[in-house]
Amino acid sequence: MHSRYIHYCVLLLALFISQSASIFAAEKTAEERSSTETKTKLKLEFEQPHHILADRYSRLQLQVIGTDEQNRQSDQTRHVVFQASPEENVSIDENGRVTPLHAGKVTIKAQLPGGQVASTQLMVKPLTDAAPGFDDRIMPLLSKHSCNTCHGKPRGQNGFELSLFGSDSVKDYNSIVKQARGRRISQAIPDQSLLLKKATSSIPHGGGKRFNEESVAYQTIHDWIQGGTPRGNKSDAIVSHIEVFPKERVLQTEAEQQLSVIAHYANGFVEDVTHLTIYHSNEESMVQIGDTGLIKAQDRQGEFAVVVVFGGQVSAFRGIIPFGYPVENPHKSDNPIDKAVFAKLERLGIPPSPLCADDQFLRRVTIDLAGRLPSLEETKLFLADQSPDKRDKKIEQLLDSPEYADYFASKWIHLLRNARSAPEHRRGTFSFHHWIRESFRQNKSYDQFVREILTASGDVTQHPPAVWYREVSKMEDQVENMSQVFLGVRITCARCHHHPFEKWSQQDYYQLAAFFSQVDRKISVDGNPTYFEERIFHKRGTASVKHPATGETLKPAGLGAEPLTIPADDDPRHQLVDWMVKPENPYFATVLVNRYWKHFFGKGIVDAEDDLRETNPPSNPELLEQLRQEFINSGFDLKQLARLICQSKTYQLSVETNGYNLNDDQFFSRFYPRRMNAEVVLDAIDQLLGSNTRFRTLPPETKAVQLPDSSKNFSNEFLELFGRPKAQSACECERSQDGDLRQSLYLLTSTDILRKLSSSASRPTQLSKQKDKTEEQQIKELYLRAFSRPPRADELKIAANHLKNHQYKTKSKAYEDLLWAIFNTKEFLYNH
């Protein structure tokens, strides 16, 4: 056996070397762009969204932009000299932050060293000695300096507990002012307050120094304590929404961009809160973002977002750092996908790769639509076909095939939690899988598919989608699974507190949950004490839920929608679906098209594919919206969506780079190779070897993509190792497509793999007995089976030499080595 592995490893190494110029080898051949920049004259202007300073604690961030002769804009805020008139009304620091000193109008001029000047006007309102309020002035500071993150943990930190992310101002006020016998503040000597001494590290503090004694935060808290710790008017602190300026901009590498954030309050008040806002970047390797809202671009191109959070509201700035290469797109297309993708690539300066060859397309689209490799006969016919529309015809053949229904059913059984956790669940999980598969075979519209699941009632034999309610048995599980799968909103955080990176509150969560408040169940035995399932039914009554914190009775409401009064006899779940499927709903169609994009491209337009939120913007908003509209206009036709994607030039781009797009991993200028799903890999190996995997209690001809439920992956070690999910969550992240050492060792040393190779019915044995074809013909057919392409000259030579010079007693062993080496290559294991 030891010498056998040596022979095999030598052959595998040779094949890897021969493929070194293939789809997985790419070098950046483009010359580096010149760093020389010509000096251009800039038109200077202020970019001020707000012009009022309301009190002593207000601050205002100035923004100055320069526009060159090509209409390109750049931030000049830190390159100008500011001058105020009259000078005594405000002070302006070197970063453009304005502090009020006296009431009145102020004219501010900004001047570049080259002489360009711009001006703007501000208004400072009368400044009084009134102490700042807790809700409107202190709470934002506790969030900005992370006090309510560390002390917002369960049971707080070192005896001091605040609400997480500032979700409960009443609790926080009591914790600071009234708890611990009031020792956290000293109204007589505010500077000696524990709250200030800890935050400035004047005494030891586990959280370190949060601000210094000269800061706005220190002065505001000091004045609040000195003024008697007033609560203030809570309505003054309710933020309806926030805006970030600019909303988007094109930057150059290593450039800077100052942001400003404006808060709009429910009472109509508007204020600059740039200095109080929390900032996060979604691409820290591309840009750095400081506490003041200053973006510093790094030496990396692409698109990024900066999330801004204030007062429980969120917004995002979108930035682009273009690659700047010349784009001459040869792929003319009327497909709306191509129009959106290629327009984005042109803006970014990323030339797309050429179209893939016919063999690559055939293998790619067969895997993506049918979950299998093309057969030898299919490959020969397709490569020989000279008709210009043969790719479109192949797409139609695959969409009409039973394998299409098998493959997409295997995807949805995991999303819909079709898990068999007990023997008596077998009838239900098999029925649900059959219903899902039939839905795809019949091309049931997606809105109807979802309606039948969410409104399911009765026994699983009457309505198999009722199985969903078995796995998500609690109201909280139902709303969270529904929201993530069908809306793309991860709302779980809002069950206990305001979502940290979204606008959803506990009230939003429980209003959405109220749609499920009347779902009930009872046991159905049907005369068999062993096999039973619960019956799901709508319990007559008014749909409502009590808010766990306030005790308020909440009526059902969609996210961002008005509450509904639903008659006691009506099942509120139907009204939930009615809201979901409305064309103006921003989530329902969006998450589905994004989920399908991830299926075909390996990465969502929004990543992760089920995490739609303003603070996680799409890489191509125009593309996502175009797909959403196409899907709605088609009547939620899933086959048409798959057809539209597969017919696009974008989907048919080559995996090979062109010297310019090697570093593109989010704009789809090329096809991104990805490892096949666990079930597809297992079936592909069986298909190549002419073998069959047996699954316990299932018919012998069952393929891995046809497995009806998780059932602990039917005790199959291969599926476990290669990441088939167990349907324990609604997240597609449960499926792993990452490679690791255990998988490689399994393919190299598994007794199951060896058994399949050496079986008397396997392909190696059959090839060794075949007399009507030469070895060269056999090798060519093996490559067509595995890769949908003939072998290159060097590959043919390596394989032929191995078959000719083997030292085994039987030739079948040499064929075993050859096939073993083939299915261990990345070209075989990956879809490309």
Beta strands, then each sheet from edge to edge (+ up, - down):
strand 1: 43-46
strand 2: 52-53
strand 3: 60-61
strand 4: 64-67
strand 5: 73-75
strand 6: 81-85
strand 7: 90-92
strand 8: 97-100
strand 9: 104-111
strand 10: 117-124
strand 11: 239-245
strand 12: 248-250
strand 13: 256-258
strand 14: 260-265
strand 15: 270-272
strand 16: 278-281
strand 17: 287-289
strand 18: 294-297
strand 19: 302-310
strand 20: 313-321
strand 21: 519-524
strand 22: 533-538
strand 23: 545-546
strand 24: 553-554
strand 25: 674-675
strand 26: 830-831
sheet 1: 1+ 4- 5+
sheet 2: 2+ 10+ 9- 6+
sheet 3: 3+ 8- 7+
sheet 4: 11+ 14- 15+
sheet 5: 12+ 20+ 19- 16+
sheet 6: 13+ 18- 17+
sheet 7: 21+ 22-
sheet 8: 23+ 24-
sheet 9: 25+ 26-
end
